[in-house]
Amino acid sequence: MLFLQTQKLFQRSHKREDSLEQVMREENSPTSLPVVTIGNADRVLTDSIYRERCVDRLVEIVIYISNYTGTSRVFIP
C-alpha cells in the first residue's frame, strides 16, 4: 500500500527515532514501496493544472510500480 504524505505534514525532524525519514532509512528494502510526497499540497487544491500533473504522475507510479520498488521516496509532480 502506498503511503501518501504531504510536505506540510512532514515537519518532524529526521533525527528523531520515529521520524518518517529515519524509518525509511532503517526499513527500506529492495521490495519496499515508495512514500509518495506531494510537493505543494495547497496548490493541489487551488490549481487544476498542477492537480492534473500530480494525478498523472501518481498514475504513472502505480502503473510502473515495479520501477519504483526499493525507492524510499518519490516527490510529485
Secondary structure, 3 states (H helix, E strand, C coil): CCEEEECCCCCCCCCCCCCHHHHHHHHCCCCCCCEEEECCHHHHHHCHHHHHHHHHHHHHHHHCHHHCCCCCEEEEC
